[in-house]
Amino acid sequence: MKMKNYNVLIIGSGPAGLFAAIWLEKLGLDKIAIIDRNPYPAGGLLNDGKLNFDYRVGFDIDELQIDRAAAEKMMQEIKEMFIGFPRCRQVTFIDNNRKLLALADMASEHGAQFIAPEQWHWGTDNGKALVDYLRGYLKKTDFLLNTEAVAIEKSNDNNFRLVCRCNKKQINYNAQVILAAPGRSGAYWFRDIANELNINNNFGPIDVGIRLELNRQFYDFITDSVYDPKFIFTTKRHGDKVRTFCTNPGGRVRVENYGDFQLINGDALFGKKTKNTNFALINTVALTKPLSDTTEFGQSIAKQFFLLGGGKPIVQRIGDFREGRRSSFTTFNSTTRHFEVCKATCNATPGDITLAMPARIVDNLWESLKSLDKIIPGILHPSTLLYAPEIKFFDTHFSTDRYLETNIKGVFVAGDGTGKSRGIVGAAISGIIAAQGIVRRG
Ligand SMILES: Cc1cc2nc3c(=O)[nH]c(=O)nc-3n(C[C@H](O)[C@H](O)[C@H](O)COP(=O)(O)OP(=O)(O)OC[C@H]3O[C@@H](n4cnc5c(N)ncnc54)[C@H](O)[C@@H]3O)c2cc1C
């Protein structure tokens, strides 16, 4: 059977893969293909769609080996593309915003760092239209959809053979270069492949925490100015880092399924708003000896919640949490306890998050929440909901050169699944850097 040959095969059609392909075409390359196991090429671009344009948010300039000026130049180019989509609207304006300066001062009085990035948003309900718009930039790239990359083999001519499965049939493709951008959902598959090919990788930190959902009246004060405010705490008790993440004013709390466990997340629609706001509060956890495997640690926490929640995440009212008791179905919407002020948007099991979350993480989250309540009074109203577990598995990290090429020449990596980003803009930046490296090698 004749195998199709490409210059570059990109695994994953999320922002890392799509922006890599757009830049490869811009830089004059052809014979490019993007492979995705899903029928629609989008990755995480279908989720919510908040764009953070700030060099401190969603990627690490040291990890990407770029300076602030280079990051800002790439962010400007990415922004120009996204805002060509008419339903992507600016939601945070940072120029001359006196309220933001006052908030930064207040945050620092309470030991927190406050970051207000320039932000844009399109909403989950506009996700497909946004992806169609971005695909319009691609003229020479093949999309191999419903196609799962299964294995990568080195062929004799120093090229790569990508073994794929499509409609239960095996199909192989040849390429000079592989760019792996499999996102978090494909991270463990690619880690196994990388280990077979002796590609250097190690365990990165994970973020473990909760998602708060509260009546939006308590948070509108800040989200009216900053759609997704970033507060970063270093806790007094343990010296650990805790941060707010992924705020969704008028949004919904959502469950992600992983088979033997579930995780909490959140999003917002463009056209229909709820009466609530939700945001994550997460604690960064890195491990050394005797266990450096943050994947296993995070999954064991998630499974504990799954067990205690009867196959669902757990939700607890702040009123119950403060009094050291579990939430229960019978009192979940009690008006005498003022719980009716916040109506849950997600179906989780009322219970006790402290039964499944490690004590050190509970300490860190509670200390940070108390500080946040001083900056934005009211967030700890008894009706506020704490959902868990919210875990971000950014735990597979690849060592690369400054163009994101691994120690195996011809294999490049980008995006969240390889430790190069933690959000859409960061993933797009890493895809662009990899594209520049691929073109540079000739
Ligand atoms: C509910 C939710 C809300 C979010 N909201 C935001 C937000 O508002 N703003 C923000 O910046 N970030 C948000 N994120 C995170 C954002 O989606 C990711 O940071 C981003 O999509 C990462 O891009 P990526 O290209 O690295 O990977 P992804 O977008 O995950 O894309 C990876 C692609 O690779 C494919 N793939 C994996 N393995 C294989 C394989 N073996 N063969 C074939 N295909 C494979 C997958 O199907 C997927 O399409 C959200 C995430 C979730 C889950």
The ligand as an SDF file (V2000), in Angstrom:
LIG
                    3D

 53 58  0  0  0  0  0  0  0  0999 V2000
  -14.1660   23.4230   30.0010 C   0  0  0  0  0  0  0  0  0  0  0  0
  -12.8760   24.1030   29.6030 C   0  0  0  0  0  0  0  0  0  0  0  0
  -12.8440   25.4850   29.5010 C   0  0  0  0  0  0  0  0  0  0  0  0
  -11.6660   26.1190   29.0970 C   0  0  0  0  0  0  0  0  0  0  0  0
  -11.6760   27.4590   28.9680 N   0  0  0  0  0  0  0  0  0  0  0  0
  -10.5550   28.0930   28.5480 C   0  0  0  0  0  0  0  0  0  0  0  0
  -10.5560   29.4980   28.3430 C   0  0  0  0  0  0  0  0  0  0  0  0
  -11.5900   30.1410   28.4980 O   0  0  0  0  0  0  0  0  0  0  0  0
   -9.4060   30.1060   27.9550 N   0  0  0  0  0  0  0  0  0  0  0  0
   -8.2340   29.4090   27.7760 C   0  0  0  0  0  0  0  0  0  0  0  0
   -7.2090   30.0240   27.4340 O   0  0  0  0  0  0  0  0  0  0  0  0
   -8.2120   28.0690   27.9550 N   0  0  0  0  0  0  0  0  0  0  0  0
   -9.3390   27.4100   28.3230 C   0  0  0  0  0  0  0  0  0  0  0  0
   -9.3120   26.0630   28.4870 N   0  0  0  0  0  0  0  0  0  0  0  0
   -8.0410   25.3670   28.2320 C   0  0  0  0  0  0  0  0  0  0  0  0
   -7.7730   25.2870   26.7270 C   0  0  0  0  0  0  0  0  0  0  0  0
   -8.8350   24.5840   26.1290 O   0  0  0  0  0  0  0  0  0  0  0  0
   -6.4260   24.6040   26.4880 C   0  0  0  0  0  0  0  0  0  0  0  0
   -5.4400   25.3420   27.1770 O   0  0  0  0  0  0  0  0  0  0  0  0
   -6.0440   24.5600   25.0050 C   0  0  0  0  0  0  0  0  0  0  0  0
   -7.0690   24.0410   24.2140 O   0  0  0  0  0  0  0  0  0  0  0  0
   -4.7760   23.7230   24.8200 C   0  0  0  0  0  0  0  0  0  0  0  0
   -4.4850   23.6630   23.4580 O   0  0  0  0  0  0  0  0  0  0  0  0
   -3.6750   22.4570   22.8190 P   0  0  0  0  0  0  0  0  0  0  0  0
   -3.6000   22.7580   21.3600 O   0  0  0  0  0  0  0  0  0  0  0  0
   -2.4190   22.2410   23.5630 O   0  0  0  0  0  0  0  0  0  0  0  0
   -4.5520   21.1370   23.0550 O   0  0  0  0  0  0  0  0  0  0  0  0
   -6.1000   20.8210   22.7700 P   0  0  0  0  0  0  0  0  0  0  0  0
   -6.8450   22.0550   22.4720 O   0  0  0  0  0  0  0  0  0  0  0  0
   -6.5430   19.9740   23.8870 O   0  0  0  0  0  0  0  0  0  0  0  0
   -6.0400   19.9610   21.4420 O   0  0  0  0  0  0  0  0  0  0  0  0
   -5.4310   18.6870   21.3790 C   0  0  0  0  0  0  0  0  0  0  0  0
   -6.0850   17.8800   20.2800 C   0  0  0  0  0  0  0  0  0  0  0  0
   -5.3040   16.6900   20.0840 O   0  0  0  0  0  0  0  0  0  0  0  0
   -6.1760   15.6260   19.7820 C   0  0  0  0  0  0  0  0  0  0  0  0
   -5.4870   14.3790   20.1000 N   0  0  0  0  0  0  0  0  0  0  0  0
   -4.9460   13.9930   21.2930 C   0  0  0  0  0  0  0  0  0  0  0  0
   -4.3500   12.7920   21.1760 N   0  0  0  0  0  0  0  0  0  0  0  0
   -4.5290   12.4010   19.8930 C   0  0  0  0  0  0  0  0  0  0  0  0
   -4.1500   11.2300   19.1810 C   0  0  0  0  0  0  0  0  0  0  0  0
   -3.4660   10.2330   19.7500 N   0  0  0  0  0  0  0  0  0  0  0  0
   -4.4950   11.1530   17.8680 N   0  0  0  0  0  0  0  0  0  0  0  0
   -5.2090   12.1420   17.2690 C   0  0  0  0  0  0  0  0  0  0  0  0
   -5.5840   13.2690   17.9070 N   0  0  0  0  0  0  0  0  0  0  0  0
   -5.2440   13.3940   19.2060 C   0  0  0  0  0  0  0  0  0  0  0  0
   -7.3930   15.8760   20.6570 C   0  0  0  0  0  0  0  0  0  0  0  0
   -8.5280   15.2370   20.0990 O   0  0  0  0  0  0  0  0  0  0  0  0
   -7.5030   17.4150   20.6080 C   0  0  0  0  0  0  0  0  0  0  0  0
   -8.3860   17.8360   19.5760 O   0  0  0  0  0  0  0  0  0  0  0  0
  -10.4770   25.3770   28.8500 C   0  0  0  0  0  0  0  0  0  0  0  0
  -10.5090   23.9960   28.9490 C   0  0  0  0  0  0  0  0  0  0  0  0
  -11.6930   23.3550   29.3240 C   0  0  0  0  0  0  0  0  0  0  0  0
  -11.6680   21.8550   29.4180 C   0  0  0  0  0  0  0  0  0  0  0  0
  1  2  1  0
  2  3  1  0
  2 52  2  0
  3  4  2  0
  4  5  1  0
  4 50  1  0
  5  6  2  0
  6  7  1  0
  6 13  1  0
  7  8  2  0
  7  9  1  0
  9 10  1  0
 10 11  2  0
 10 12  1  0
 12 13  2  0
 13 14  1  0
 14 15  1  0
 14 50  1  0
 15 16  1  0
 16 17  1  0
 16 18  1  0
 18 19  1  0
 18 20  1  0
 20 21  1  0
 20 22  1  0
 22 23  1  0
 23 24  1  0
 24 25  2  0
 24 26  1  0
 24 27  1  0
 27 28  1  0
 28 29  2  0
 28 30  1  0
 28 31  1  0
 31 32  1  0
 32 33  1  0
 33 34  1  0
 33 48  1  0
 34 35  1  0
 35 36  1  0
 35 46  1  0
 36 37  1  0
 36 45  1  0
 37 38  2  0
 38 39  1  0
 39 40  1  0
 39 45  2  0
 40 41  1  0
 40 42  2  0
 42 43  1  0
 43 44  2  0
 44 45  1  0
 46 47  1  0
 46 48  1  0
 48 49  1  0
 50 51  2  0
 51 52  1  0
 52 53  1  0
M  END
$$$$
